[in-house]
Amino acid sequence: MEKTEIASTETRSRNLGTNATGADLYSLVERLYPICRSITGNGVRETLAILKESVPMEIHEVPTGTEVFDWTVPKEWNIRDAYIKDSSGRRVVDFRKSNLHVVNYSVPVRKKMSLRELRPHLHTVPRYPDRIPYRTTYYNRTWGFCMAHAEAEKLRDDTYEVCIDASLEDGHLTYGEFVVPGETREEVLLSSHVCHPSMCNDNLSAVAVMAAVARRLAGRKCRYSYRFLFIPATIGSIAWLSLNLEKTGNIRHGLVGACLGDGGMIHYKRTRNGDAEIDRIVEKVLSDAGAPFQMLDFTPYGYDERQYGSPGFDLPVGCIMRTPHGQFAEYHTSADNLDFVKPDALEDSYRRICEIVETLEVNRIYKNTHPFGEPHLGKRGIYEHVSGPEPTVDEHSVFWVLNLCDGRHSLLDIARRSGFSFKRIQAAAELLHRYGLLTELSGSDV
């Protein structure tokens, strides 16, 4: 990397705020880990209250029964305790030891039953006998327990006392929203889900990373406005879209963050269109970073990008993650714990998203003010910057920018076509603009 690129990067970092370290990000994941979350309830409120300590978000409450497109906000679920006791009074399953032990959204139950009656309500993962699975029953009124398969196999024929001390009552769906106003009303949407209990990669990793990006942008001068959503998966994004129809027209770019803390390489799922500016920027940023990555085509399965990209909205929102959901063995089990996420992976994810934001901010379309032949660089003193003892830009980048700045190509377009890093092209454009050889086009000029 050239010295000027390093300086340019450091300048933009100062402009955008304080960097988060892997230790900072991991510490937040560690703090949020014990909380029992669901798509509604006090666990979400507690999580958002912790995030609000550093991100001045607005907390929204959507009442039970609210119609949001084809869905209805469900009753609010809260749980206090749950267990299965054998005839000696020993807890063979104890919610206090792991909140994954209870099928999320289980209806209240308190009864005694035989092992034969209990077995249909037990969920295990035989392939991983020491792991507790994560299961939900949001829209089906039933109940159940999750436990390690090895422990379930040890259950003897006995009478068991079963208790799920929970409530399903009228209440609210809760989500957090933080907006960083920019110079324009055009928005970048950054979304992560806050509904999973005690799973670190899916999705406390993304919650921590997105909160850090929000802190970095807070109070800073930005070209775009940035809208951060911390929401329950699926029903949360559907509720936000339904209640904020007038705001969706401002969204120009978007990212859903998920599974950002494991040791795998970064994967990016393209937008529904497949060639939006955010898709091209992410690919260029990841390519310039020099580490392995993989671009994935859009599929209507996954996280909330499928809601933002539903045909009625078709918003240009992609999904950035490390190992995709379902492709790591720890997925939706108790093994997705504090040992699975890595501080360096969290920090790398954070830095890549910050670079994506920075690239969005500075990507411009310029027009060459001297397009007839090559302008005389020497008489303007520009060659001092490209051939001096410590050149600030390289000659090849200057020529690429001069040639392709015809009012139709953005800096990103030029970087992709030239094969040079975005920072090299940006540095050349800034130099030429400073010397009056480029004029920046506004949206109405393009």
Order of alpha helices (4+ residues) and beta strands (2+ residues): alpha-alpha-alpha-beta-beta-beta-beta-beta-beta-alpha-beta-beta-alpha-beta-beta-beta-alpha-beta-alpha-alpha-beta-beta-alpha-beta-alpha-beta-alpha-beta-alpha-alpha-beta-alpha-alpha-beta
